[in-house]
Amino acid sequence: METVGIRELKENLSRYMKKVKFGERIIVTDRKKEIAVIMPLEKESKEEKIFQLIQCGMARWSGGKPRGMSSRIASRGKSVSKAVIEDRR
């Protein structure tokens, strides 16, 4: 973790925010005393995290529906694909 004083942070805020955007945490100091930590927000859903793991090769998916997933919602009437085809005519 990088440490930065308040004055330095104010003068180069954009540079430090880019670092935070890419996942780095920054400790803010006032007169060499740690007062805060700037870190990225954790807004990712579970699906996004899983997708990132698959993309970087740490996990793999061979298709199909994972166990434990909720069952499909049954719909009545035409399928969505048939409705789209009709709409295009």
C-alpha positions in Angstrom: 0.0 0.0 0.0 1.3 3.4 -0.9 1.4 6.2 1.6 0.8 9.8 0.7 0.5 13.1 2.7 -2.5 15.3 2.4 -0.7 18.1 0.5 0.7 15.6 -2.1 -2.7 14.0 -2.4 -4.4 17.4 -3.1 -1.8 18.3 -5.7 -2.0 15.0 -7.6 -5.5 13.8 -6.8 -6.2 12.6 -10.4 -3.0 10.4 -10.4 -3.9 8.8 -7.1 -7.5 8.3 -8.1 -6.4 6.4 -11.2 -4.3 4.1 -9.0 -7.4 3.5 -6.8 -9.5 2.8 -9.9 -7.1 0.0 -10.8 -7.4 -1.6 -7.4 -4.6 0.0 -5.4 -5.2 1.2 -1.8 -3.6 4.4 -0.6 -3.0 5.4 3.0 -3.4 9.2 3.7 -1.2 10.8 6.3 -1.3 14.1 8.2 2.1 15.0 9.7 3.2 11.4 9.3 0.2 10.1 11.2 -2.1 7.7 9.3 -5.6 9.1 9.1 -7.4 7.4 6.2 -7.3 4.8 3.6 -8.6 5.4 0.0 -9.7 2.1 -1.7 -11.9 1.1 -4.5 -15.5 0.3 -3.9 -16.6 -3.3 -4.1 -19.6 -3.1 -6.3 -19.1 -6.3 -8.4 -21.7 -8.9 -8.3 -20.9 -12.6 -7.8 -21.4 -13.2 -11.5 -18.9 -10.5 -12.5 -16.3 -11.9 -10.1 -16.8 -15.4 -11.5 -16.6 -14.1 -15.1 -13.3 -12.4 -14.2 -11.9 -15.6 -12.8 -12.9 -17.5 -16.0 -11.2 -14.8 -18.1 -7.9 -14.9 -16.3 -7.8 -18.7 -16.4 -8.3 -19.3 -12.7 -11.6 -21.0 -13.2 -13.3 -22.7 -16.1 -16.9 -23.4 -17.1 -17.8 -26.3 -19.4 -21.3 -25.1 -20.1 -24.6 -26.1 -18.6 -26.4 -24.8 -15.6 -24.5 -24.9 -12.4 -25.9 -26.9 -9.5 -28.0 -25.0 -7.0 -29.3 -22.4 -9.6 -33.0 -21.7 -9.4 -35.2 -23.4 -11.9 -36.2 -21.8 -15.1 -39.4 -19.7 -15.1 -42.1 -21.4 -17.2 -43.7 -19.1 -19.7 -47.0 -19.5 -21.5 -47.7 -18.7 -25.1 -45.1 -18.1 -27.8 -41.4 -18.3 -27.2 -39.4 -15.1 -27.2 -37.6 -16.1 -30.4 -40.9 -16.6 -32.3 -42.2 -13.3 -31.1 -39.1 -11.5 -32.3 -39.3 -13.2 -35.7 -43.0 -12.1 -36.0 -42.1 -8.6 -35.0 -39.4 -8.4 -37.7 -42.0 -9.2 -40.5 
